[in-house]
Amino acid sequence: MDAEMIKERIRLIEGKRESLLRLLEQPDLGTLRIDVNQALEEMDDLIDEFRRTFPEAI
């Protein structure tokens, strides 16, 4: 996997992050809210690590 492919996948992940944020706004989420929060935290960690590794991609 080359750097360009990784950059494209990170862009896709950033787009899907917005979907999780909208899901988190749902009042009837129940215990699934914990999983959504965890997914958001892990996505944010992945995106931060990517930006530290490829600062020119920002």
C-alpha positions in Angstrom: 0.0 0.0 0.0 1.5 3.3 -1.0 1.1 6.7 0.6 -1.5 8.0 -1.9 -3.8 5.0 -1.2 -3.4 5.6 2.6 -4.3 9.3 2.1 -7.4 8.4 0.1 -8.5 5.9 2.8 -8.0 8.6 5.5 -10.2 11.0 3.5 -12.9 8.3 3.4 -12.7 7.7 7.1 -13.0 11.5 7.8 -16.2 11.5 5.7 -17.6 8.5 7.7 -16.8 10.3 10.9 -19.5 12.8 10.1 -22.0 10.0 9.9 -21.1 8.8 13.4 -21.5 12.3 14.7 -25.0 12.5 13.3 -25.8 9.1 14.8 -24.5 10.3 18.2 -27.2 13.0 18.1 -30.0 10.5 18.1 -31.8 10.5 21.4 -32.8 6.8 21.3 -29.3 5.4 20.8 -29.2 3.7 24.2 -26.1 1.7 25.0 -24.9 1.9 21.4 -23.8 5.4 22.3 -20.8 3.9 24.1 -19.7 2.1 20.9 -20.2 5.2 18.7 -18.1 7.2 21.1 -15.4 4.6 21.1 -15.4 4.5 17.3 -15.1 8.3 17.2 -12.2 8.2 19.6 -10.4 5.6 17.5 -11.0 7.4 14.3 -9.7 10.6 15.8 -6.6 8.8 17.0 -6.0 7.3 13.5 -6.4 10.6 11.8 -4.1 12.3 14.3 -1.5 9.6 13.8 -1.8 9.9 10.0 -1.3 13.7 10.2 1.8 13.2 12.4 3.2 10.6 9.9 2.3 12.6 6.8 2.3 16.3 7.7 2.5 17.3 4.1 -0.9 15.7 3.5 -2.7 18.3 5.6 
